[in-house]
Amino acid sequence: MTLTSNFPIVLMSLAVAFCLTPLAVWLARRGGLMDVPGASWHKQHPEVTPMAGGIVLALALVVCLVWQEWWTVRTLLGILLGGAVVLAFGLWDDASGLGVPAKMVGQVGAALLLIATGTQVRMLPTEWVNIVLTLVWVVGIVNAFNFVDSMDGLALGLGGIASAFFLLVTVEANQPELAALSAALFGACVGSFFYNVIPAKMFLGDSGAQLIGFLLAAIGIAYAPAGLQIVQSWFVPILVLGIPIFDTVLVVFSRVHRRRPVYHAALDHTYHRLVRLGLEPTRAVVAMHVGGVVLGLGSFIALGAGALLGNLLFAAVVASGVVLVLLLERKQGNDLG
């Protein structure tokens, strides 16, 4: 397996997403998957916009599923079945709105399906602890992408960047099935990105953002480079998904600190804070994308540095993130109410 052997999958997924997004937009309109300005106070986009992202990603992945016969690969089948559960609950949420408990049912159910088909965290000797870590990781990353989807092109761009790095590391790890899925997700993100940049012609919606988060969380769990102990590679998925994780930690810490409900929408995400610091909206989005690229490159550097140095580099990144969270909250916490 080589990197270039996955390029046809990238191209196919990209073409499907790009060409079928207008169809997905039409389906979203017909199905009532519309984001209406003013429906809640934080929805400030100028016009009614279809939430077609989940449909687009699903169409691209289904084409790759049929073309590559992924149903014959247990790992990919489990990931895609779990993704279907997340997509279904996301579409339901986009259409009629779900409460937090109902959303959690879908996310935990998808994670349990993932575990049942053999994809789970295997870091520790105690099985139930590994299962708990799997649930926390999957639900956490799903919600991280839902949280970070706060501006046109932001979550989709971060998903594309993360899937590109997962494509690179899974090729290096000699995991062709995961590389193929990463390639398909990368192509789907790139192909639909054209319609999601400012001003967006379609939104990801909960269905699209959560589907991206679930697939990337599952790939991160299944990633296991041959010949390396887990202590040498466990931090790679965390770094690759570092920007959504940082945004979630910042939002949760800020809201708990200010005694606000965690799941109530507010303009306190990383993107909003960058704009408040003076960046133009487009530059704020690009800054977060650049951050994703930097952390992805850092994951490769840490992976090649050996167990001790790699973990020290990871610890340094985490410490820097904690300091940045505290600085942002200290500087802007009072302005957020």
C-alpha positions, 0 to 999 in steps of 0.5 A, a space after each residue: 500500500 502506498 499513499 498514491 494508491 489512495 488518491 483515486 478514493 480521494 478523487 472519487 469522494 471529492 467528485 461525488 461530494 462536489 457534484 451531489 451537494 446541490 442534490 443534498 441541498 434540495 433534499 434538505 429543503 424538501 425534508 425541512 432541514 433548514 437553519 432559520 436566522 433568529 430561530 435562537 439568539 446566536 443564529 445570526 446568518 443572513 438567510 435561511 440555509 439548508 443543513 445538507 452536510 450530513 447528506 453530502 458526506 453520507 452520499 460520498 461515503 456510500 459511493 466509496 463503500 460500494 466501490 471498495 466493497 467495505 462491507 467485507 471489512 469488519 472494522 470499516 463496517 462497524 465504523 460505518 454502521 456507527 456513523 449511520 446511527 450518528 447520522 440518523 440522530 443528527 438528521 432528526 435533530 436538524 429536522 425537529 431539535 433533540 434534547 441533550 439526553 436524546 442526543 446522548 442516546 444516539 452517540 453512546 449507542 453508536 459508540 457501543 456498536 463500535 465496541 461490539 464490532 471490535 473497535 475500542 481503546 486498548 490502552 490499559 489491562 482492565 477491560 471495563 476501563 478501556 470501554 469507558 475510555 472508548 465511550 468518553 473519547 467517542 462522545 467527546 470528539 463527536 461533541 467537539 466537532 458539534 461545538 467547533 462548528 461555529 462559523 462557515 467552513 470551520 468544522 469542515 476544514 478542520 475535519 478535512 485537515 484531520 482526515 488528511 493527517 490520519 491518511 498519512 499516519 495510517 499509510 505509514 502504519 500499514 493500515 490500508 482500510 483505515 487509510 482508505 476511509 480517511 481518504 474518502 472522508 478527506 475527499 468528501 470534506 474537500 468536495 463540499 468545502 466549496 459550498 460551506 465557505 463564507 458565505 455558506 450555501 449549506 451548513 453541516 448541521 448536527 448531522 454533518 458535524 457529528 458524523 465527521 467527529 464520529 468517523 475521526 474518533 473511530 479512526 483515532 481508536 483503530 489507529 495502531 502502528 505496527 512495531 510501536 508500543 502504544 506509549 509511543 503513539 497514543 497521543 497522535 489522534 489527540 494532537 491531530 484533533 487538537 483544535 476541536 478538543 481545545 475549543 471544547 475544553 475552553 467552552 466547557 471551562 468557561 461556562 462552568 467557571 461562569 456557572 452557565 449551562 454547558 450545552 446552552 449556545 453562546 458566543 464564547 468559542 475559540 472563533 468568537 474570541 479570535 474575532 473579539 481580539 480583532 481578527 477578521 472572520 475569515 482570518 479567524 477561521 484560517 488561523 484555526 485551520 493553520 493551528 490544525 495543520 501545526 498540531 498535525 505536523 507536531 504529531 508526526 514529529 512526536 511520533 518519530 521522536 521516541 517514547 520519552 521525547 514524544 510524550 514530553 512534547 505532547 505534555 508541552 503542547 497540553 501545558 501550552 493549551 491549558 495556559 492559553 485557555 486560562 489567558 483567554 478566559 482571564 482576558 475575555 471572561 468578564 466580556 462574556 458575562 
